[in-house]
Amino acid sequence: MKVLIVLLLAVVSLCHALQRGRDYMQDKVCQDFISMGKDNFRSGVIIMNSKKFSSATFEEISHLVKEVVSLAEKCCAPGTDPNCYEDGSSALSAKSCDENSPFPEHAGIATCCTHQGLERKLCLAALHQPAKEIPTYVEPSNEELCEAFKKDPRDFADRFTHEYSSNYGQAPLPVLAGSIKSYLSMVGTCCTSPSPTVCFLKEKLERKTLSILTAMSNRVCSRYAVYGKEKSKFRPLPLHPSLQASSIFGPLPAPSSRMVSLGTWFLVPRVCQNSEFYSCGLVLQPQTSNRALVMLAQKIPSASFEDIFPLAEDSAEVFSKCCDSMAEDCMQKELSELTTKICTKLSSKDERFADCCRGNNLMENYLCMYSLQPAKSTQLPEIQKPTDEQLCSDDGSHQKERYVFEIARRNTNIPEVFLSKLYDVFHNVIDKCCSAADSIACLTSKRPQLRAEIFRFLAKANELCGEYTTLTFLEFKQRLKESFSKTLPDATPDFLTQLVEQRADFASTCCIMNAPPTYCSLKIKTEIGHTCDHDSCILI
């Protein structure tokens, strides 16, 4: 496993090669290609590009991999022309811009292709497709696995690596790579075993922790990426951890340098001077503790803010530290420590958490707690609203988080994807007013409208999702039909059926725990509509 991680680190190091001249670039590529070997180099390229182009077909990725490996193989042979790499990468860039290019498609390619030389390569290298919010990979039966493996072992390995990487590409690279290696080893062992059924049972049991870790880290890191972008604040350097790689790759350049990719095949972190393609000099530091705050508040509403908030911050710290980490054991080690903290703090306060914490496998315990459904809302005192002065004080951020916590624990049937919208708007209004010349006057004028829109938003969210978690799906659809029939007595049966199916589809996707945030944020706007009776609504 450690050998594989070292090899993948070598692949990633290619992404960080500096523009120090073509001789440096070719030397760096060849050094890593030779040290890894062609097959391992090729496997690494499949993983990285399947992560980057999550919607690409296997055929598109295969074309790209073939070109990249061919370029390295050709230009790393003894006595190669010094211009080999530069000419080859330029040809690869030009091929990407051809209208009949076999490579993965992207809407930004046309813009990149208006540039020339290095600028075109940088632009193409920065393109990537959004990660899959809902993995679509379905594991075949043991018999189907072995049939495909025996037919063509290499093709099977390539296809699995592509599909698994594109579905679980938000998991930290060492976790993803380790899971792929473990799975392929299991298939290779069991499909040649005299007792494949027994073998698969044994092997799947042995890799259970790794399977859980891969699925969980992909889930939490995908949400960390989304919520981090929405709730970021700018801080000056030092750099994001993904750029602090001097211990692996040597010293980093000064911020005026540019990091480039090998041809067009990797999306890489970089520091740059003024460029239309990137944000430079400032690095986004995601603030995702509010998501964990909402999740825990809804699972255990009897716990206090003082109990929950430190655990929420610890959760955000784990994701910040490990989602982009190249340390092999970062996610498992940090999640295990976090699980111990949560169990120590909350198991005495809630029987469901206590049950989850009784297991000996910390990864299974974390999955158990993460998968708990929100508790039923309890009767709690009226929320104590912070004063205008408190919101703009040094403790203002804490006041905002406490307010969101109080809303979440009182509305446990409203998914966090809804409440995230409230936090964003609440945060933005408060920040704008607190930076205004007369902050108190600003808050005094804005808060009444914001409060009214929040109540309207919550009422609509409860209408959309309130009964979904308490009824079976068929019961939920029947209740929808009855409700629409009352509000639209003249509607035709076909139209009512259409409304029911549309609302049921929304609920089954966005009224669940871990609803896909990007997809659902757009759907929520459509389903809820305006939160005020005029054109200048604060929320929607």
C-alpha positions as a Python dict, from the first residue, in 0.01 Angstrom:
ca = {
    (1, 'M'): (0, 0, 0),
    (2, 'K'): (278, 243, 91),
    (3, 'V'): (451, 172, -237),
    (4, 'L'): (134, 263, -425),
    (5, 'I'): (101, 591, -236),
    (6, 'V'): (463, 681, -313),
    (7, 'L'): (396, 612, -681),
    (8, 'L'): (83, 824, -683),
    (9, 'L'): (270, 1102, -508),
    (10, 'A'): (511, 1089, -797),
    (11, 'V'): (222, 1126, -1043),
    (12, 'V'): (88, 1424, -851),
    (13, 'S'): (434, 1576, -837),
    (14, 'L'): (423, 1601, -1215),
    (15, 'C'): (137, 1844, -1170),
    (16, 'H'): (355, 2071, -962),
    (17, 'A'): (643, 2091, -1206),
    (18, 'L'): (754, 2452, -1237),
    (19, 'Q'): (803, 2634, -1564),
    (20, 'R'): (1182, 2633, -1537),
    (21, 'G'): (1239, 2548, -1900),
    (22, 'R'): (1163, 2251, -2117),
    (23, 'D'): (1475, 2060, -2007),
    (24, 'Y'): (1356, 2069, -1646),
    (25, 'M'): (1006, 1958, -1747),
    (26, 'Q'): (1125, 1664, -1954),
    (27, 'D'): (1372, 1556, -1686),
    (28, 'K'): (1101, 1568, -1421),
    (29, 'V'): (848, 1372, -1627),
    (30, 'C'): (1103, 1108, -1722),
    (31, 'Q'): (1235, 1073, -1368),
    (32, 'D'): (886, 990, -1239),
    (33, 'F'): (790, 775, -1539),
    (34, 'I'): (1103, 565, -1501),
    (35, 'S'): (1080, 535, -1122),
    (36, 'M'): (714, 431, -1132),
    (37, 'G'): (721, 209, -1436),
    (38, 'K'): (480, 234, -1725),
    (39, 'D'): (195, 31, -1571),
    (40, 'N'): (186, 217, -1238),
    (41, 'F'): (226, 550, -1413),
    (42, 'R'): (-67, 460, -1636),
    (43, 'S'): (-286, 355, -1342),
    (44, 'G'): (-215, 682, -1167),
    (45, 'V'): (-315, 878, -1476),
    (46, 'I'): (-646, 689, -1496),
    (47, 'I'): (-726, 769, -1131),
    (48, 'M'): (-636, 1137, -1153),
    (49, 'N'): (-823, 1202, -1477),
    (50, 'S'): (-1130, 1004, -1374),
    (51, 'K'): (-1143, 1218, -1059),
    (52, 'K'): (-1102, 1535, -1263),
    (53, 'F'): (-1348, 1442, -1541),
    (54, 'S'): (-1614, 1262, -1338),
    (55, 'S'): (-1871, 1268, -1622),
    (56, 'A'): (-1635, 1146, -1893),
    (57, 'T'): (-1683, 807, -2052),
    (58, 'F'): (-1430, 531, -2013),
    (59, 'E'): (-1345, 569, -2382),
    (60, 'E'): (-1272, 942, -2344),
    (61, 'I'): (-1047, 879, -2044),
    (62, 'S'): (-875, 595, -2228),
    (63, 'H'): (-788, 823, -2521),
    (64, 'L'): (-640, 1079, -2283),
    (65, 'V'): (-444, 818, -2087),
    (66, 'K'): (-307, 665, -2405),
    (67, 'E'): (-177, 1003, -2527),
    (68, 'V'): (-21, 1096, -2193),
    (69, 'V'): (153, 763, -2143),
    (70, 'S'): (268, 762, -2505),
    (71, 'L'): (414, 1109, -2462),
    (72, 'A'): (609, 1004, -2153),
    (73, 'E'): (720, 676, -2308),
    (74, 'K'): (837, 842, -2628),
    (75, 'C'): (1015, 1136, -2471),
    (76, 'C'): (1187, 941, -2193),
    (77, 'A'): (1373, 700, -2421),
    (78, 'P'): (1753, 733, -2430),
    (79, 'G'): (1879, 979, -2690),
    (80, 'T'): (1541, 1152, -2727),
    (81, 'D'): (1529, 1485, -2911),
    (82, 'P'): (1546, 1771, -2654),
    (83, 'N'): (1232, 1919, -2811),
    (84, 'C'): (1034, 1596, -2767),
    (85, 'Y'): (835, 1689, -2460),
    (86, 'E'): (768, 2048, -2562),
    (87, 'D'): (654, 1945, -2910),
    (88, 'G'): (450, 1653, -2778),
    (89, 'S'): (269, 1851, -2509),
    (90, 'S'): (194, 2126, -2762),
    (91, 'A'): (49, 1866, -3000),
    (92, 'L'): (-160, 1726, -2716),
    (93, 'S'): (-286, 2076, -2640),
    (94, 'A'): (-373, 2129, -3007),
    (95, 'K'): (-554, 1796, -3022),
    (96, 'S'): (-766, 1903, -2725),
    (97, 'C'): (-881, 2201, -2930),
    (98, 'D'): (-977, 1998, -3235),
    (99, 'E'): (-1354, 1986, -3288),
    (100, 'N'): (-1327, 1608, -3324),
    (101, 'S'): (-1115, 1564, -3013),
    (102, 'P'): (-1166, 1224, -2848),
    (103, 'F'): (-1087, 1368, -2504),
    (104, 'P'): (-1344, 1454, -2233),
    (105, 'E'): (-1571, 1745, -2324),
    (106, 'H'): (-1592, 2069, -2129),
    (107, 'A'): (-1775, 2394, -2196),
    (108, 'G'): (-1460, 2594, -2123),
    (109, 'I'): (-1244, 2434, -2391),
    (110, 'A'): (-1348, 2683, -2661),
    (111, 'T'): (-1232, 2977, -2449),
    (112, 'C'): (-902, 2810, -2365),
    (113, 'C'): (-836, 2741, -2731),
    (114, 'T'): (-838, 3113, -2814),
    (115, 'H'): (-504, 3131, -2633),
    (116, 'Q'): (-167, 3005, -2744),
    (117, 'G'): (131, 2829, -2592),
    (118, 'L'): (162, 2820, -2215),
    (119, 'E'): (-156, 3021, -2156),
    (120, 'R'): (-359, 2763, -2348),
    (121, 'K'): (-200, 2476, -2155),
    (122, 'L'): (-265, 2643, -1821),
    (123, 'C'): (-625, 2714, -1915),
    (124, 'L'): (-692, 2360, -2035),
    (125, 'A'): (-522, 2214, -1728),
    (126, 'A'): (-752, 2414, -1501),
    (127, 'L'): (-1069, 2269, -1654),
    (128, 'H'): (-1255, 2003, -1461),
    (129, 'Q'): (-1605, 1865, -1429),
    (130, 'P'): (-1810, 1887, -1109),
    (131, 'A'): (-1778, 1587, -883),
    (132, 'K'): (-2071, 1347, -874),
    (133, 'E'): (-2297, 1442, -584),
    (134, 'I'): (-2460, 1099, -583),
    (135, 'P'): (-2237, 801, -667),
    (136, 'T'): (-2392, 581, -936),
    (137, 'Y'): (-2155, 286, -907),
    (138, 'V'): (-2332, -44, -843),
    (139, 'E'): (-2110, -337, -757),
    (140, 'P'): (-2167, -637, -987),
    (141, 'S'): (-2227, -984, -846),
    (142, 'N'): (-1927, -1204, -773),
    (143, 'E'): (-2005, -1408, -1082),
    (144, 'E'): (-2022, -1097, -1304),
    (145, 'L'): (-1694, -969, -1158),
    (146, 'C'): (-1513, -1292, -1231),
    (147, 'E'): (-1658, -1321, -1580),
    (148, 'A'): (-1531, -973, -1671),
    (149, 'F'): (-1197, -1031, -1497),
    (150, 'K'): (-1128, -1360, -1675),
    (151, 'K'): (-1228, -1218, -2012),
    (152, 'D'): (-968, -940, -1995),
    (153, 'P'): (-795, -870, -1659),
    (154, 'R'): (-636, -544, -1770),
    (155, 'D'): (-953, -405, -1927),
    (156, 'F'): (-1146, -501, -1612),
    (157, 'A'): (-892, -323, -1391),
    (158, 'D'): (-895, -10, -1609),
    (159, 'R'): (-1273, 9, -1623),
    (160, 'F'): (-1312, -45, -1249),
    (161, 'T'): (-1043, 213, -1170),
    (162, 'H'): (-1216, 468, -1393),
    (163, 'E'): (-1567, 405, -1263),
    (164, 'Y'): (-1467, 390, -896),
    (165, 'S'): (-1249, 702, -923),
    (166, 'S'): (-1519, 902, -1098),
    (167, 'N'): (-1777, 802, -837),
    (168, 'Y'): (-1564, 839, -525),
    (169, 'G'): (-1323, 1102, -648),
    (170, 'Q'): (-1380, 1335, -353),
    (171, 'A'): (-1225, 1083, -116),
    (172, 'P'): (-862, 1168, -29),
    (173, 'L'): (-632, 1029, -297),
    (174, 'P'): (-450, 783, -65),
    (175, 'V'): (-785, 643, 54),
    (176, 'L'): (-919, 613, -299),
    (177, 'A'): (-601, 455, -435),
    (178, 'G'): (-580, 213, -144),
    (179, 'S'): (-941, 108, -188),
    (180, 'I'): (-893, 47, -561),
    (181, 'K'): (-577, -155, -504),
    (182, 'S'): (-745, -360, -232),
    (183, 'Y'): (-1052, -430, -446),
    (184, 'L'): (-854, -536, -753),
    (185, 'S'): (-639, -760, -537),
    (186, 'M'): (-955, -919, -393),
    (187, 'V'): (-1099, -986, -739),
    (188, 'G'): (-771, -1125, -869),
    (189, 'T'): (-738, -1356, -569),
    (190, 'C'): (-1097, -1478, -548),
    (191, 'C'): (-1164, -1521, -918),
    (192, 'T'): (-873, -1766, -938),
    (193, 'S'): (-962, -1936, -609),
    (194, 'P'): (-1112, -2289, -604),
    (195, 'S'): (-1376, -2151, -361),
    (196, 'P'): (-1457, -1801, -488),
    (197, 'T'): (-1772, -1753, -275),
    (198, 'V'): (-1588, -1825, 50),
    (199, 'C'): (-1297, -1614, -68),
    (200, 'F'): (-1516, -1311, -146),
    (201, 'L'): (-1686, -1334, 194),
    (202, 'K'): (-1350, -1341, 370),
    (203, 'E'): (-1192, -1065, 161),
    (204, 'K'): (-1493, -832, 180),
    (205, 'L'): (-1499, -870, 556),
    (206, 'E'): (-1129, -783, 573),
    (207, 'R'): (-1172, -469, 360),
    (208, 'K'): (-1491, -357, 536),
    (209, 'T'): (-1320, -77, 726),
    (210, 'L'): (-1154, 51, 410),
    (211, 'S'): (-1486, 38, 222),
    (212, 'I'): (-1658, 239, 495),
    (213, 'L'): (-1369, 486, 506),
    (214, 'T'): (-1382, 540, 128),
    (215, 'A'): (-1758, 594, 116),
    (216, 'M'): (-1762, 815, 426),
    (217, 'S'): (-1465, 1028, 328),
    (218, 'N'): (-1606, 1077, -22),
    (219, 'R'): (-1935, 1188, 133),
    (220, 'V'): (-1793, 1428, 391),
    (221, 'C'): (-1527, 1568, 157),
    (222, 'S'): (-1774, 1630, -124),
    (223, 'R'): (-1987, 1833, 115),
    (224, 'Y'): (-1679, 2002, 254),
    (225, 'A'): (-1595, 2115, -100),
    (226, 'V'): (-1945, 2252, -164),
    (227, 'Y'): (-2012, 2413, 171),
    (228, 'G'): (-1657, 2535, 194),
    (229, 'K'): (-1701, 2739, -124),
    (230, 'E'): (-2030, 2884, -2),
    (231, 'K'): (-1906, 2969, 345),
    (232, 'S'): (-1549, 3071, 276),
    (233, 'K'): (-1362, 3371, 392),
    (234, 'F'): (-1037, 3501, 249),
    (235, 'R'): (-719, 3485, 448),
    (236, 'P'): (-375, 3588, 326),
    (237, 'L'): (-98, 3334, 288),
    (238, 'P'): (15, 3090, 441),
    (239, 'L'): (-102, 2859, 169),
    (240, 'H'): (-372, 2599, 170),
    (241, 'P'): (-233, 2259, 282),
    (242, 'S'): (-252, 2123, -72),
    (243, 'L'): (17, 2373, -170),
    (244, 'Q'): (239, 2317, 134),
    (245, 'A'): (419, 2024, -24),
    (246, 'S'): (779, 2129, 14),
    (247, 'S'): (862, 1819, 219),
    (248, 'I'): (767, 1602, -78),
    (249, 'F'): (848, 1808, -383),
    (250, 'G'): (1116, 2046, -260),
    (251, 'P'): (1074, 2417, -181),
    (252, 'L'): (779, 2596, -332),
    (253, 'P'): (832, 2896, -558),
    (254, 'A'): (764, 3252, -461),
    (255, 'P'): (401, 3356, -515),
    (256, 'S'): (489, 3520, -845),
    (257, 'S'): (574, 3187, -1005),
    (258, 'R'): (333, 2969, -1196),
    (259, 'M'): (281, 2600, -1158),
    (260, 'V'): (198, 2416, -1476),
    (261, 'S'): (63, 2076, -1568),
    (262, 'L'): (200, 1809, -1797),
    (263, 'G'): (10, 1890, -2113),
    (264, 'T'): (-361, 1923, -2035),
    (265, 'W'): (-427, 1626, -1815),
    (266, 'F'): (-428, 1740, -1452),
    (267, 'L'): (-611, 2003, -1251),
    (268, 'V'): (-353, 2121, -1003),
    (269, 'P'): (-330, 2374, -723),
    (270, 'R'): (-106, 2664, -815),
    (271, 'V'): (14, 3000, -703),
    (272, 'C'): (15, 3258, -977),
    (273, 'Q'): (59, 3616, -1073),
    (274, 'N'): (-230, 3812, -1226),
    (275, 'S'): (-419, 3564, -1444),
    (276, 'E'): (-770, 3550, -1578),
    (277, 'F'): (-786, 3180, -1498),
    (278, 'Y'): (-722, 3165, -1125),
    (279, 'S'): (-765, 3336, -790),
    (280, 'C'): (-420, 3429, -668),
    (281, 'G'): (-244, 3547, -355),
    (282, 'L'): (-540, 3468, -131),
    (283, 'V'): (-650, 3118, -51),
    (284, 'L'): (-1004, 3013, 38),
    (285, 'Q'): (-1030, 2872, 388),
    (286, 'P'): (-1358, 2680, 408),
    (287, 'Q'): (-1571, 2734, 716),
    (288, 'T'): (-1783, 2419, 733),
    (289, 'S'): (-1835, 2376, 1105),
    (290, 'N'): (-2192, 2505, 1063),
    (291, 'R'): (-2288, 2199, 861),
    (292, 'A'): (-2167, 1968, 1137),
    (293, 'L'): (-2337, 2196, 1391),
    (294, 'V'): (-2674, 2154, 1216),
    (295, 'M'): (-2629, 1779, 1173),
    (296, 'L'): (-2551, 1718, 1541),
    (297, 'A'): (-2816, 1962, 1662),
    (298, 'Q'): (-3083, 1773, 1469),
    (299, 'K'): (-2967, 1428, 1577),
    (300, 'I'): (-2953, 1520, 1946),
    (301, 'P'): (-3160, 1837, 2008),
    (302, 'S'): (-3141, 1790, 2384),
    (303, 'A'): (-2767, 1868, 2380),
    (304, 'S'): (-2656, 2224, 2444),
    (305, 'F'): (-2470, 2456, 2210),
    (306, 'E'): (-2170, 2430, 2442),
    (307, 'D'): (-2173, 2050, 2398),
    (308, 'I'): (-2214, 2053, 2022),
    (309, 'F'): (-2012, 2349, 1895),
    (310, 'P'): (-1662, 2221, 1988),
    (311, 'L'): (-1741, 1889, 1818),
    (312, 'A'): (-1863, 2070, 1508),
    (313, 'E'): (-1540, 2267, 1494),
    (314, 'D'): (-1339, 1948, 1540),
    (315, 'S'): (-1531, 1790, 1251),
    (316, 'A'): (-1454, 2082, 1022),
    (317, 'E'): (-1089, 2066, 1124),
    (318, 'V'): (-1070, 1697, 1030),
    (319, 'F'): (-1212, 1761, 683),
    (320, 'S'): (-991, 2065, 634),
    (321, 'K'): (-685, 1867, 733),
    (322, 'C'): (-751, 1539, 554),
    (323, 'C'): (-970, 1587, 246),
    (324, 'D'): (-674, 1711, 40),
    (325, 'S'): (-406, 1534, 239),
    (326, 'M'): (-159, 1295, 80),
    (327, 'A'): (-88, 1134, 418),
    (328, 'E'): (-193, 771, 392),
    (329, 'D'): (-358, 742, 733),
    (330, 'C'): (-484, 1098, 785),
    (331, 'M'): (-857, 1042, 739),
    (332, 'Q'): (-880, 716, 929),
    (333, 'K'): (-667, 845, 1218),
    (334, 'E'): (-847, 1178, 1248),
    (335, 'L'): (-1198, 1032, 1207),
    (336, 'S'): (-1119, 772, 1472),
    (337, 'E'): (-1009, 1043, 1714),
    (338, 'L'): (-1317, 1251, 1632),
    (339, 'T'): (-1542, 948, 1689),
    (340, 'T'): (-1388, 899, 2033),
    (341, 'K'): (-1452, 1264, 2120),
    (342, 'I'): (-1814, 1249, 2005),
    (343, 'C'): (-1877, 928, 2196),
    (344, 'T'): (-1719, 1066, 2511),
    (345, 'K'): (-1927, 1382, 2497),
    (346, 'L'): (-2265, 1263, 2369),
    (347, 'S'): (-2316, 894, 2447),
    (348, 'S'): (-2439, 979, 2798),
    (349, 'K'): (-2689, 1228, 2657),
    (350, 'D'): (-2859, 1011, 2394),
    (351, 'E'): (-2925, 637, 2386),
    (352, 'R'): (-2889, 618, 2007),
    (353, 'F'): (-2539, 765, 2025),
    (354, 'A'): (-2458, 530, 2313),
    (355, 'D'): (-2560, 232, 2098),
    (356, 'C'): (-2340, 350, 1812),
    (357, 'C'): (-2044, 392, 2045),
    (358, 'R'): (-2054, 36, 2181),
    (359, 'G'): (-1879, -115, 1879),
    (360, 'N'): (-1508, -190, 1866),
    (361, 'N'): (-1458, -58, 1511),
    (362, 'L'): (-1438, 322, 1526),
    (363, 'M'): (-1513, 361, 1154),
    (364, 'E'): (-1832, 158, 1194),
    (365, 'N'): (-1920, 366, 1501),
    (366, 'Y'): (-1877, 689, 1305),
    (367, 'L'): (-2087, 554, 1017),
    (368, 'C'): (-2355, 455, 1268),
    (369, 'M'): (-2370, 806, 1418),
    (370, 'Y'): (-2350, 974, 1080),
    (371, 'S'): (-2640, 762, 953),
    (372, 'L'): (-2871, 834, 1248),
    (373, 'Q'): (-3193, 999, 1140),
    (374, 'P'): (-3275, 1337, 1296),
    (375, 'A'): (-3458, 1310, 1626),
    (376, 'K'): (-3814, 1427, 1671),
    (377, 'S'): (-3841, 1796, 1750),
    (378, 'T'): (-3889, 1869, 2119),
    (379, 'Q'): (-4056, 2154, 2301),
    (380, 'L'): (-3790, 2411, 2374),
    (381, 'P'): (-3808, 2766, 2510),
    (382, 'E'): (-3837, 3052, 2263),
    (383, 'I'): (-3510, 3138, 2092),
    (384, 'Q'): (-3324, 3420, 2259),
    (385, 'K'): (-3242, 3653, 1972),
    (386, 'P'): (-2906, 3829, 1987),
    (387, 'T'): (-2915, 4206, 2009),
    (388, 'D'): (-2787, 4426, 1728),
    (389, 'E'): (-2489, 4518, 1942),
    (390, 'Q'): (-2406, 4151, 2004),
    (391, 'L'): (-2421, 4065, 1634),
    (392, 'C'): (-2161, 4328, 1551),
    (393, 'S'): (-1938, 4259, 1851),
    (394, 'D'): (-1625, 4046, 1855),
    (395, 'D'): (-1850, 3758, 1956),
    (396, 'G'): (-2085, 3818, 1661),
    (397, 'S'): (-1979, 3505, 1471),
    (398, 'H'): (-2057, 3294, 1775),
    (399, 'Q'): (-2399, 3456, 1803),
    (400, 'K'): (-2482, 3370, 1441),
    (401, 'E'): (-2377, 3009, 1488),
    (402, 'R'): (-2581, 2980, 1806),
    (403, 'Y'): (-2888, 3117, 1628),
    (404, 'V'): (-2855, 2863, 1346),
    (405, 'F'): (-2807, 2589, 1607),
    (406, 'E'): (-3126, 2691, 1785),
    (407, 'I'): (-3326, 2693, 1460),
    (408, 'A'): (-3189, 2350, 1363),
    (409, 'R'): (-3272, 2177, 1692),
    (410, 'R'): (-3628, 2311, 1678),
    (411, 'N'): (-3680, 2205, 1317),
    (412, 'T'): (-3526, 1861, 1298),
    (413, 'N'): (-3746, 1757, 1005),
    (414, 'I'): (-3604, 2032, 783),
    (415, 'P'): (-3288, 1906, 609),
    (416, 'E'): (-2959, 2081, 650),
    (417, 'V'): (-2954, 2174, 279),
    (418, 'F'): (-3244, 2413, 358),
    (419, 'L'): (-3087, 2549, 675),
    (420, 'S'): (-2760, 2614, 496),
    (421, 'K'): (-2947, 2866, 282),
    (422, 'L'): (-3066, 3043, 596),
    (423, 'Y'): (-2716, 3060, 737),
    (424, 'D'): (-2574, 3204, 416),
    (425, 'V'): (-2832, 3482, 396),
    (426, 'F'): (-2827, 3555, 768),
    (427, 'H'): (-2450, 3571, 763),
    (428, 'N'): (-2439, 3801, 459),
    (429, 'V'): (-2700, 4045, 595),
    (430, 'I'): (-2527, 4070, 931),
    (431, 'D'): (-2183, 4115, 777),
    (432, 'K'): (-2303, 4390, 543),
    (433, 'C'): (-2478, 4578, 820),
    (434, 'C'): (-2191, 4544, 1063),
    (435, 'S'): (-1956, 4699, 807),
    (436, 'A'): (-2198, 4985, 732),
    (437, 'A'): (-2143, 5337, 863),
    (438, 'D'): (-2444, 5303, 1094),
    (439, 'S'): (-2459, 4930, 1170),
    (440, 'I'): (-2739, 4955, 1426),
    (441, 'A'): (-2965, 5148, 1189),
    (442, 'C'): (-2894, 4894, 914),
    (443, 'L'): (-2978, 4598, 1137),
    (444, 'T'): (-3287, 4769, 1275),
    (445, 'S'): (-3422, 4811, 922),
    (446, 'K'): (-3321, 4467, 790),
    (447, 'R'): (-3395, 4231, 1077),
    (448, 'P'): (-3777, 4253, 1078),
    (449, 'Q'): (-3797, 4163, 707),
    (450, 'L'): (-3535, 3892, 745),
    (451, 'R'): (-3721, 3743, 1043),
    (452, 'A'): (-4049, 3738, 850),
    (453, 'E'): (-3884, 3571, 551),
    (454, 'I'): (-3715, 3311, 771),
    (455, 'F'): (-4051, 3213, 922),
    (456, 'R'): (-4203, 3193, 575),
    (457, 'F'): (-3910, 2989, 448),
    (458, 'L'): (-3927, 2745, 741),
    (459, 'A'): (-4303, 2705, 702),
    (460, 'K'): (-4262, 2623, 333),
    (461, 'A'): (-3971, 2386, 403),
    (462, 'N'): (-4185, 2210, 663),
    (463, 'E'): (-4467, 2185, 410),
    (464, 'L'): (-4230, 2031, 153),
    (465, 'C'): (-4048, 1791, 382),
    (466, 'G'): (-4230, 1774, 715),
    (467, 'E'): (-4424, 1452, 653),
    (468, 'Y'): (-4171, 1282, 428),
    (469, 'T'): (-3964, 1141, 714),
    (470, 'T'): (-4266, 1026, 917),
    (471, 'L'): (-4469, 852, 644),
    (472, 'T'): (-4392, 571, 405),
    (473, 'F'): (-4337, 682, 48),
    (474, 'L'): (-4678, 557, -65),
    (475, 'E'): (-4846, 727, 231),
    (476, 'F'): (-4659, 1047, 152),
    (477, 'K'): (-4776, 1043, -209),
    (478, 'Q'): (-5133, 975, -102),
    (479, 'R'): (-5119, 1268, 140),
    (480, 'L'): (-4985, 1487, -142),
    (481, 'K'): (-5270, 1380, -368),
    (482, 'E'): (-5527, 1466, -100),
    (483, 'S'): (-5364, 1804, -35),
    (484, 'F'): (-5343, 1902, -403),
    (485, 'S'): (-5701, 1788, -459),
    (486, 'K'): (-5820, 2027, -189),
    (487, 'T'): (-5616, 2326, -305),
    (488, 'L'): (-5682, 2262, -676),
    (489, 'P'): (-6035, 2120, -692),
    (490, 'D'): (-6066, 2183, -1067),
    (491, 'A'): (-5741, 2015, -1165),
    (492, 'T'): (-5756, 1714, -1395),
    (493, 'P'): (-5641, 1373, -1265),
    (494, 'D'): (-5341, 1379, -1501),
    (495, 'F'): (-5232, 1722, -1376),
    (496, 'L'): (-5269, 1613, -1012),
    (497, 'T'): (-5062, 1304, -1084),
    (498, 'Q'): (-4794, 1521, -1241),
    (499, 'L'): (-4785, 1751, -937),
    (500, 'V'): (-4766, 1457, -697),
    (501, 'E'): (-4480, 1293, -889),
    (502, 'Q'): (-4289, 1620, -912),
    (503, 'R'): (-4321, 1690, -539),
    (504, 'A'): (-4245, 1330, -444),
    (505, 'D'): (-3934, 1334, -662),
    (506, 'F'): (-3817, 1654, -494),
    (507, 'A'): (-3879, 1512, -146),
    (508, 'S'): (-3704, 1182, -216),
    (509, 'T'): (-3394, 1370, -328),
    (510, 'C'): (-3384, 1687, -117),
    (511, 'C'): (-3579, 1605, 201),
    (512, 'I'): (-3328, 1342, 308),
    (513, 'M'): (-3021, 1355, 523),
    (514, 'N'): (-2713, 1423, 308),
    (515, 'A'): (-2920, 1563, 22),
    (516, 'P'): (-2698, 1668, -273),
    (517, 'P'): (-2636, 2037, -192),
    (518, 'T'): (-2570, 2184, -536),
    (519, 'Y'): (-2862, 2011, -704),
    (520, 'C'): (-3104, 2076, -418),
    (521, 'S'): (-3014, 2441, -370),
    (522, 'L'): (-3147, 2505, -721),
    (523, 'K'): (-3456, 2291, -663),
    (524, 'I'): (-3531, 2466, -334),
    (525, 'K'): (-3547, 2803, -508),
    (526, 'T'): (-3797, 2663, -755),
    (527, 'E'): (-4015, 2483, -502),
    (528, 'I'): (-4024, 2753, -233),
    (529, 'G'): (-4052, 3052, -462),
    (530, 'H'): (-4034, 3405, -320),
    (531, 'T'): (-4014, 3449, 55),
    (532, 'C'): (-4169, 3795, 44),
    (533, 'D'): (-4453, 3972, -137),
    (534, 'H'): (-4239, 4220, -328),
    (535, 'D'): (-3944, 4217, -564),
    (536, 'S'): (-3662, 4277, -316),
    (537, 'C'): (-3672, 3962, -104),
    (538, 'I'): (-3371, 3893, 115),
    (539, 'L'): (-3389, 3512, 108),
    (540, 'I'): (-3535, 3407, -227),
}
